[in-house]
Amino acid sequence: MSSIYERKAEYWARDLADRGFEQAVKAGLDALGWAFFVAGTGLRLWATLYIGGHKGKELVSEGPYSLCRNPLYLGIFLLVL
């Protein structure tokens, strides 16, 4: 039979291990969120600067517009995620 102290030690060890996993998941999700934020901001900035000189003159299919039909909307989508 184990003593009360051994049972408490096992309980605290399991509790700390569980919290460590939760903190790792939270840190990973935070990093993923920041990555989406930076990617969305960068894409919107690139698309805005690229379209500035070409707007209304011709159909733009180069630069960020070669990656998707409307990179401004994709950038906003990434920002909102």
For each residue, the residues with C-beta under 8 A, 3 or more apart:
1:
2: 6 7
3: 6 7
4: 7 8
5: 8 9
6: 2 3 9 10
7: 2 3 4 10 11
8: 4 5 11 12
9: 5 6 12 13
10: 6 7 13 14
11: 7 8 14 15
12: 8 9 15 16
13: 9 10 16 17
14: 10 11 17 18
15: 11 12 18 19
16: 12 13 19 20
17: 13 14 20 21
18: 14 15 21 22
19: 15 16 22 23
20: 16 17 23 24
21: 17 18 24 25
22: 18 19 25 26
23: 19 20 26 27
24: 20 21 27 28
25: 21 22 28 29
26: 22 23 29 30
27: 23 24 30 31
28: 24 25 31 32
29: 25 26 32 33
30: 26 27 33 34
31: 27 28 34 35
32: 28 29 35 36
33: 29 30 36 37 81
34: 30 31 37 38
35: 31 32 38 39
36: 32 33 39 40 78 79 81
37: 33 34 40 41 78 79
38: 34 35 41 42
39: 35 36 42 43 75 78
40: 36 37 43 44 74 75 76 77 78 79 80 81
41: 37 38 44 45 75 79
42: 38 39 45 46 75
43: 39 40 46 47 64 71 74 75 78
44: 40 41 47 48 71 72 75 76 79
45: 41 42 48 49
46: 42 43 49 50 63 64 71
47: 43 44 50 51 63 64 65 71 72 75
48: 44 45 51 52 72
49: 45 46 52
50: 46 47 53 54 60 62 63 64 65
51: 47 48 54 55 60 65
52: 48 49 55
53: 50
54: 50 51 57 58 60
55: 51 52
56:
57: 54
58: 54
59:
60: 50 51 54 63 65
61: 65 66
62: 50 65 66
63: 46 47 50 60 66
64: 43 46 47 50 67 68 71
65: 47 50 51 60 61 62 68 69 70 71
66: 61 62 63
67: 64 71
68: 64 65 71 74
69: 65
70: 65 73 74
71: 43 44 46 47 64 65 67 68 74 75
72: 44 47 48 75 76
73: 70 76 77
74: 40 43 68 70 71 77 78
75: 39 40 41 42 43 44 47 71 72 78 79
76: 40 44 72 73 79 80
77: 40 73 74 80 81
78: 36 37 39 40 43 74 75 81
79: 36 37 40 41 44 75 76
80: 40 76 77
81: 33 36 40 77 78
